[in-house]
């Protein structure tokens, strides 16, 4: 087996290779002046089982095209099998037609992965796990909630109130609370369809307690900012923000900090300064 270090996830690929005790293959890459992608494998893979590691975080389209190019190239160069580790799966928010005649983007993406010869996909906390029973390529969806909970405890946070926005977030809160042996609650969030303004509310009283707000993805940070502000106003003694995928578009980090977050923790599915919890071991356990 060899691990191919996709340009978007080379550090994670290195960690994964150490867990698996297998060599890595580097990838030469560049953008042409017109914006087209170029990739070249730095070693041969004929007769090898290959694990290709390439996340689809921003710039999503560039990283997706490179994933497709690398996978097709691996097959063309004689790889026996290709498993794609896609730690962050882009386009998963568009899992149905919200308006008439829309493209169901995540299904299109999964069809592409199948077409270029990928045998199996491993991803982490995909935004729309319910879509996977319609995927044309086998997908393992790995849950990193317990990993986040472990790192929160290592940061010295004991018996906090775990909260999460959205219905799916409640499942994450429950899973984290189980690991930390504490209680959890739901944050109701609503986004105005016209203005895009987010409002949040909760039925629990966090006064005097350490709190953790956990979510799968933080993008612009708008919802998380509202959650932190609300908990501070309700008297929480401390607020920790945790997520699996820290996209942090624009000034998201600064806004979350300004809202009153005391600590920010993410996994390393997306490279960022707060990625202290590595998913490499979790992924390796599903490849062995």
C-alpha positions in Angstrom: 0.0 0.0 0.0 1.1 3.6 -0.7 -0.4 6.9 0.5 -0.6 9.6 -2.1 -0.3 13.1 -0.7 -2.9 15.2 -2.4 -2.0 18.9 -2.4 -4.9 19.9 -0.2 -4.2 17.3 2.5 -0.4 16.6 2.4 0.1 16.9 6.2 -2.8 14.6 7.0 -1.5 12.1 4.5 1.9 12.1 6.2 0.2 11.4 9.5 -1.9 8.6 8.0 1.1 6.9 6.4 2.8 6.8 9.9 -0.3 5.0 11.4 -0.4 2.6 8.4 3.4 2.1 8.3 3.4 2.6 4.5 5.4 4.9 2.2 4.0 8.1 0.7 4.0 9.3 -2.9 4.3 13.0 -3.5 2.4 15.0 -6.1 3.9 17.8 -8.2 1.2 20.4 -8.8 0.6 23.8 -10.2 -1.9 26.1 -11.8 -1.4 27.3 -15.3 -1.8 31.0 -16.0 -5.3 30.4 -17.3 -6.2 28.7 -14.0 -6.1 25.0 -15.1 -4.7 22.4 -12.8 -1.6 20.3 -13.4 -0.7 17.2 -11.4 2.1 14.6 -11.7 2.8 11.7 -9.4 6.4 11.7 -8.2 6.7 7.9 -8.0 5.2 4.9 -9.8 2.2 3.0 -8.4 1.9 0.0 -10.8 0.6 -3.0 -8.9 0.0 -1.1 -5.7 -3.1 -0.5 -3.6 -3.3 3.2 -3.2 -4.9 5.5 -0.6 -5.3 9.0 -2.1 -5.8 11.8 0.4 -7.3 15.0 -0.9 -9.8 17.2 1.0 -12.3 19.3 -0.8 -12.2 22.4 1.4 -11.7 25.9 -0.3 -10.8 26.3 -3.1 -13.3 23.5 -3.6 -13.4 23.4 -7.4 -9.6 23.4 -7.7 -9.2 20.6 -5.1 -12.0 18.6 -6.7 -10.4 18.8 -10.2 -7.1 17.7 -8.7 -8.7 14.8 -6.9 -10.3 13.6 -10.2 -7.1 14.1 -12.1 -5.0 12.2 -9.5 -7.5 9.3 -9.2 -7.7 8.8 -13.0 -4.0 9.1 -13.3 -3.5 6.4 -10.6 -5.7 4.0 -12.5 -4.0 4.8 -15.8 -0.6 4.1 -14.2 -1.7 0.7 -13.0 -2.8 1.0 -9.4 -4.6 -2.1 -8.4 -7.1 -0.3 -6.2 -7.7 3.3 -5.3 -9.4 4.4 -2.0 -9.9 8.1 -1.7 -9.7 9.8 1.7 -11.7 13.0 1.4 -11.7 14.4 5.0 -14.0 17.3 4.1 -16.6 16.5 1.5 -17.7 19.7 -0.4 -21.1 20.2 -2.0 -22.8 18.0 0.6 -25.2 20.8 1.6 -27.0 20.5 -1.7 -28.4 17.0 -1.0 -31.9 17.6 -2.5 -33.7 20.0 -4.8 -34.7 22.9 -2.6 -36.1 24.7 -5.7 -37.4 23.1 -8.9 -34.8 21.9 -11.4 -31.7 22.4 -9.1 -28.7 20.1 -9.4 -28.3 17.7 -6.5 -24.6 18.6 -6.2 -23.4 15.9 -3.8 -24.8 13.2 -6.0 -23.1 14.7 -9.1 -19.8 14.7 -7.2 -20.1 11.1 -6.0 -20.8 10.0 -9.6 -17.6 11.7 -10.7 -15.6 9.9 -8.1 -17.0 6.6 -9.3 -16.3 7.5 -12.9 -12.6 8.1 -12.4 -12.1 4.7 -10.9 -12.2 5.2 -7.1 -13.2 2.0 -5.4 -14.2 3.5 -2.0 -14.4 6.9 -0.4 -13.6 7.6 3.3 -14.9 10.9 4.6 -15.4 12.5 8.0 -18.8 13.8 9.3 -20.3 14.4 5.9 -22.9 17.2 6.2 -25.7 15.0 4.7 -25.1 11.4 5.7 -28.6 10.4 4.6 -27.6 10.8 1.0 -25.0 8.0 1.1 -27.5 5.2 0.5 -27.9 6.8 -3.0 -24.2 7.0 -3.7 -22.9 5.1 -6.7 -19.5 4.6 -5.0 -19.2 3.0 -1.5 -18.6 5.6 1.2 -17.5 5.2 4.8 -18.6 8.2 6.9 -16.3 8.4 10.0 -17.6 10.2 13.1 -15.0 12.4 14.8 -17.3 13.7 17.6 -15.7 11.4 20.2 -12.3 12.6 19.2 -13.3 16.2 19.7 -14.8 15.4 23.1 -11.5 13.8 24.2 -9.5 16.8 23.2 -12.0 19.1 25.0 -11.4 17.1 28.2 -7.7 17.2 27.7 -8.0 21.0 27.7 -9.2 20.7 31.3 -12.9 21.1 30.7 -15.0 18.9 33.0 -18.7 18.2 33.0 -19.6 21.1 30.7 -23.1 21.7 29.2 -22.8 20.5 25.6 -25.0 22.4 23.1 -25.4 22.2 19.3 -27.4 24.1 16.7 -29.7 22.3 14.3 -31.4 18.9 14.5 -28.3 17.0 13.2 -26.1 18.9 15.7 -28.1 17.5 18.6 -26.8 14.0 17.6 -23.3 15.4 17.9 -24.0 17.0 21.2 -25.4 13.7 22.5 -22.4 11.7 21.3 -19.9 14.2 22.9 -21.9 14.3 26.1 -21.7 10.5 26.3 -18.0 10.5 26.0 -17.7 13.3 28.6 -20.4 11.9 30.9 -22.3 15.1 31.1 -25.6 16.7 29.9 -26.5 18.2 26.6 -29.1 20.5 25.0 -30.3 21.8 21.7 -29.9 25.3 20.3 -32.7 26.3 17.9 -31.4 28.3 15.0 -33.3 30.0 12.3 -32.0 31.8 9.2 -34.2 34.5 7.6 -34.7 33.4 3.9 -34.6 37.0 2.7 -32.0 38.7 4.9 -29.9 35.7 5.8 -29.9 36.9 9.4 -29.5 34.1 12.0 -31.4 34.0 15.3 -30.8 31.4 18.0 -32.5 30.3 21.2 -32.4 27.6 23.9 -34.6 26.3 26.7 -31.8 25.5 29.1 -30.1 27.7 31.6 -26.3 27.8 31.3 -25.7 30.3 34.1 -22.5 29.7 35.9 -21.6 26.7 33.8 -18.8 25.9 31.4 -20.4 25.4 28.0 -19.3 23.7 24.7 -21.0 24.5 21.4 -20.2 21.8 18.9 -21.0 21.5 15.2 -19.8 19.6 12.1 -18.8 22.7 10.0 -18.0 26.3 10.8 -18.0 28.3 7.5 -18.7 32.0 7.9 -19.2 31.6 11.6 -22.5 33.5 11.7 -24.5 30.8 13.5 -21.6 30.1 16.0 -21.2 33.8 16.8 -24.9 34.1 17.7 -24.6 30.9 19.9 -21.6 32.3 21.8 -23.2 35.7 22.3 -26.4 34.1 23.6 -24.6 31.8 26.1 -22.6 34.8 27.3 -25.7 36.8 27.9 -27.3 33.9 29.7 -24.4 33.8 32.1 -22.2 30.9 31.0 -18.9 31.0 32.8 -16.9 29.8 29.9 -17.7 28.9 26.3 -15.7 26.5 24.1 -16.4 26.2 20.4 -15.6 22.9 18.7 -16.2 21.7 15.2 -15.0 18.9 12.9 -14.4 21.0 9.8 -13.0 24.5 10.4 -13.5 26.3 7.1 -13.4 29.7 8.7 -14.3 31.8 5.6 -13.3 35.4 5.8 -13.0 36.8 9.3 -15.0 34.0 11.0 -12.3 33.3 13.6 -12.1 36.9 14.6 -15.9 37.2 14.9 -16.2 34.1 17.0 -13.4 35.3 19.4 -15.0 38.8 19.6 -18.3 37.2 20.5 -16.7 35.8 23.7 -15.4 32.3 22.9 -12.7 31.2 25.3 -11.3 28.3 23.3 -11.6 27.1 19.7 -10.9 23.5 18.8 -11.2 21.6 15.4 -9.9 18.5 13.8 -7.4 18.5 11.0 -9.8 17.6 8.2 -9.2 21.2 7.0 -5.8 22.8 7.7 -6.2 25.7 10.1 -4.4 27.1 13.2 -6.9 25.4 15.6 -6.7 21.9 14.2 -5.4 20.2 17.3 -7.3 16.9 17.0 -6.0 14.7 14.2 -8.4 12.3 12.4 -5.4 10.3 11.0 -5.8 7.5 13.6 -9.5 7.2 13.1 -9.1 7.0 9.3 -6.3 4.4 9.6 -8.5 2.2 11.7 -11.0 2.0 8.8 -8.2 1.2 6.3 -6.4 -1.6 8.2 
